């Protein structure tokens, strides 16, 4: 089942993200990637990918929200406790037992998100080694492509809810109180290093004893997973361990890692029969010879340097410590090397892995003291210019001391030979076409073999599809968990606002009940908004009977028509004296009612209505 995207419009969006922000998402599974981007597009109300590209150009801040949607940072302390229990009891003990001379222990948490996984490793190692040994021996590297998540990880500050899966005794031992948050201990925090790292593009962290990469590979397609696992194999020391997420398997990569505990996704590196001799980088000296000394030896050295620099093919020299010692003119022009690159670690240069991965070849040449050749390497010089190179890594032997001085790397352009080979292949194809009838019997036999092979490949494809389906389900589970956390946060905010509204309503009701007289609040259309208990007692109408009714149309014992002019005066911002009117209360008794009219002002001082305060001031005669 192919993971390739077939929608050219969607490909244009991915190309735009890669071109403008340097994020290459082409290695991600297309179904998961497209679903996450569609979710963000729905949030901003955009239906098509071209419209979303236009939106990104106008709103640069949208990139942050998009990447946060794509890069699901779902993590927690001691996530999947059985896995961490096994790592602490079995894996860590094996690593410590394999380093009896107190050598450093290096751990890499790849895709660490906001740091909970890296600090979980720190707690487990500190418990196994003791605090003093942890501070002296352990380095934990936490990496991720999300800078915002890394900034949170560097702060090492977590809420009580974040730490609910950590045993209380471990919380007290490794986290310090800081207000409502807990900070990971500063003396141990120095051993945990965070940095941005793209698993698909950046060189791996090397010489690690334990690599933890949980639920990152499941978002990537099979080709990208294979490339990253090859880098993981390079990163882990012989005998080292790798821990993956519960939805990730290595069904087709057994040549790199062997399962130690498949249920808990713990694997051990499979050695390829070569010692871990890497060219780690050291300095290049200038020598002690006086450059101005006019001697045959100096002239001989100059002649050799000139001959090297004017060589017909690109050539570089890497010394035994892994530093770039020399690069001739052809190499500088071909690969963009500068004078400042001399003396730099070769592994830091693009040339170490582009156009071909040279570090393993240098390892092999230094180990076996024989030339290593990488043939027909494709080198893309421009949009329409491609060359084929044969790369030869030749060890430079120290015959006097029977040692290794470094490696000479030459790049021979074999493009014409490649073209000839393609022409020859084309000619052979035409010749083969003339003998097709003679080979029909042989082809029938081959067809039978191919059908058998196809059956085997279909079975392998079925296994891959099952693994992909499992990873897809896990991805959707993570997305649902993320959405659930957002809904919980929204529910909590709604509950808080509802409580505040209830308090305000209770407070307002208390104020209205405390008035000795009847209180009526009208809007600018003289519709009743508030009718307190005293007004109900005076006129016999309940609040629900008068709510949103025209005040001047109410049939009560108060001559409301006489209040029209004072009310309009209040609405216009003019003052109005109190009126005393003859009225009949709800019991049919004639009373004298004094009415005060005040404007209802908003926070912007605009008059939004009127407030009427009605009080009985004594018995009166009926209005004739």
BELPE-V318150 format. One record per helix or strand of 3 or more residues. SS is the DSSP state (~ for helix, > for strand). FROM is the first residue (numbers start at 0). TO is the last residue. If there is no record, write none. Layout:
ss=[SS:SS]
from=[FROM:FROM]
to=[TO:TO]
//
This chain:
ss=[~:~:~:~:~:>:~:~:>:~:>:~:>:>:~:>:>:~:~:>:>:>:~:>:>:~:~:~:~:~:>:>:>:~:~:>:>:~:~:~:~:>:>:>]
from=[7:29:48:61:80:104:115:130:137:146:156:167:174:180:185:191:207:216:221:235:256:265:295:313:322:328:338:345:349:358:371:384:402:414:439:517:526:532:542:550:559:578:589:606]
to=[20:43:57:69:96:109:128:136:143:154:158:173:177:183:188:195:212:218:234:243:260:268:308:318:326:334:340:347:351:367:381:397:412:433:513:522:530:538:545:552:570:583:600:617]
//
